[in-house]
Amino acid sequence: MGSVEQVRATEAMMAVSRTMTAVVARTLTEISEEITVPQLRVLVLLNSRGPMNLRTVAAHLDVNPSNASRTCDQLVSSGKVARQQDKEDGRTVELSLTKDGKAFVDALMQSRRRLIDRVVARMDPADHIALAHALEAFSAAVAGAPPEETVGMADRRIIPWLL
């Protein structure tokens, strides 16, 4: 166990984690009839990383290609994802967000942003800078995690489909 300050910081992050989980759960409830969590994972991945082939999607989501394929098929059918031949390798199909898919992800993230902003707005304005610095430092520590704390992705991401 760490210092008293480290324990306090960890407990504060646990409280924030519970709050963020509630924010995510609330926004997922808003869309649960329209999309599944695996489908959302694909949309967020394509939104953050850009177009990619099915094998890369499966690797990032840590699922087998057949599961990723079924999920992507559903997203193509719904008009949120498009398939096209890769320009460099005609044997490979590239997946990308459509305008509808991008709008869907943007609306979901905006909903989350509004929920978080309402909480931040209730804070003393002087605490905004301290909060931003602390969370930026936390994010930097996540990005610098040693390989044994990652999920095995080459770029050392802890949660590959989110970061």
Secondary structure, DSSP 8 states (H G I E B T S, - for coil): ---HHHHHHHHHHHHHHHHHHHHHHHHHHHHTTT--HHHHHHHHHHHHH--EEHHHHHHHHTS-HHHHHHHHHHHHHHTSEEEEE-SS-TTSEEEEE-HHHHHHHHHHHHHHHHHHHHHHHTS-HHHHHHHHHHHHHHHHHHHT--GGGS-S-TT--SSTTT-
